[in-house]
Every structure is written in structure tokens, then in C-alpha cells.
Amino acid sequence: MPQPAVAAPITVVSREDVVSLLRDAVAQSGGQRAWAESVGVSPSDVSSVLSGRRAAGRAILAALGITTVLVARAS
């Protein structure tokens, strides 16, 4: 009899968590431009996320290892 599928644990991250992860990644790579170029995103997009002017897009989230998942509550 097959085993039921087990869902992977989900960790919810806030916008502040994303900015913190991005700050750490930028610091480890030597700066915003260096990190942006290494992952193929715009340095201005990185700057905008770090300053809080905009939310991180898919490319930045993916580079940080973050997957966006839609979760619905059961009624």
C-alpha cells in the first residue's frame, strides 16, 4: 500500500525577512552591484528592495532561495 504524500514544511517569511536575507547576501558578495551581477538582476532593483521602495520580485526571491507559495485556508 503506497504511503500518503507528506507536504514539505512551510516557513513564512515577511518582507523584513527578505530584506535581511538580501542584506546578508549583498554583504557576503562584496556589494549590491556584485551580488546583482552574480545572480543576473538589476542593481537598481536590489537597491529598491533594500530601501523598502518595492517588494522583491521573482528573480531576487529565487536568487535568495525563496519560493512563493499560495496557501488557502480550509473553510
N, C-alpha and C positions, 0 to 999 in steps of 0.2 A: 504494500500500500504506500503510495507516494506521500512524502512529508509536505505539509502545507508551507507555502512560501512565507518567509519571515521578512518583514519590511526592515530596511536599514534604519538605525536610529537617526532622528532628525534633530539638528541643532539649529535653533532660531538665532539669527544674528541681526542686530539693529544697524541702522545707518552709522551710528557711532562706532560699532564694532568693525564695520567695513573700513571706515576711515583709519581706525587704529591699526588694522592689518595692513592697509596700504602704506601708512607712515612707516611701519616696521620694514616692509618690503623695499620701500624707497631708500631708507637709511642703509639697509644692508647692501643695496646695489650701488650706492655712491651718489644718489641724487635722483630727482624727478625725471630729468631727461634720460639719464642712463637706464632707469627702470622702464620708462615708457618705450624707449627704442628696443630694449631687450625682449619685450613682450608684444611689440607691434601695435601700440596705442599712441594716441596723440599726447605729447607733453602738456598741451593746454587742457585736455580732458582730465589728466591726472591732477593738475593744479586746481581745476574747478571742483573736483571731488574733495580734495584736501581742504579747500577753503570753505566748503559747505554750499557753494553756489549751485551745485547739481548733484544728483544721485549717481552712483557708479553705474555705468552701462554694462551690457553683457560681456564685452571684451575684457574690461577691468575685473569684473567678478570672476570670469573664467581664469584669468591670469593669477588671481588670488586663491583659486581652487574652490570657489563658492558656486554652488548650483542653486538656481532659483526654482522653487517648487511651489505649486499652488496646492494648498491643503484646504479641504472643505470639512466643516464640522457636520457630524451626523445629527439629524434632527431628532 
